[in-house]
Structure formats: C-alpha cells, structure tokens
Amino acid sequence: MAELNVRLFIEHAEALVGLRLGATPLHRRSYKQAQRPGSLKPPVAAALLELLAPQPGERLLDPCCGVGTILVEAARRGGLARGGAITTPKP
C-alpha cells in the first residue's frame, strides 16, 4: 500500500481532495469480518458517532441494533453501549 493515499473527486465546477489519515482504510475493522446484506457499514456508524459526540462512559441505547455496528463503534470510543433486536428464525 502507498504511504500517501490521495483521492480527487471532480464534478462540474467543484473539486474535493481527500487524504487517508489512518494506516488502514476505515471500512476494514478487525471486528467486522463479513458484511451482511442491509447491515450498516463501519465508516457510516463511526460518522454517526462523530456527529453525536458521546463522552467516555456515556450510555448509548440502540433498540434496533441489528448486527450491532453502532454499538461496537460506541464501545470502542469508551461508551456504555446497549442494544437489542428482534430476529426471525430461519425456516
């Protein structure tokens, strides 16, 4: 992998430049080995938590957590994450 990863997006009169700041891409999380259809991608969950800006030790409840991506990302930031989901058994 390159030492510096630069991405350039051009659309009409606008240009956006992006730089990868971490050593690995954001979508590669050690806890997320497989992607299930319809599950939230880790970078989206991380971005939602950036907007929420929970403090370490703060409680977070996700009552419809699915596979728990938001909960894992919140716990990685020091939050007290709890959640649940109703699952339908496979026939």
BELWO-V76256 format. One line per field, one symbol per residue. ss: DSSP state (H for helix, E for strand, L for the rest). phi: phi as a letter, one per 40 degrees, with the letter a starting at -180 (. if undefined). burial: I if it has 9 or more other C-alpha atoms within 8 Angstrom, else O. Layout:
ss: ???
phi: ???
burial: ???
This chain:
ss: LLLLLEEEEEELLEEEEEELLLLLLLLLLLLLLLLLLLLLLHHHHHHHHHHHLLLLLLEEEELLLLLLHHHHHHHHLLLEEEELLLLLLLL
phi: .ccbbbbbbbafcbbbbbbccccbccccbccbcabcdgcccdccccccccccfccdgccbbbcbcfcgcccccccccgcccbaaacbbccc
burial: OOOOOOOOOOOOOOOOOOOIOOOOOOOOOOOOOOOOOOIOIIOOIIOOIOOOOIOOOIOIOIOOIOOOIIIIIIIOOIIIIIIIOOOOOOO
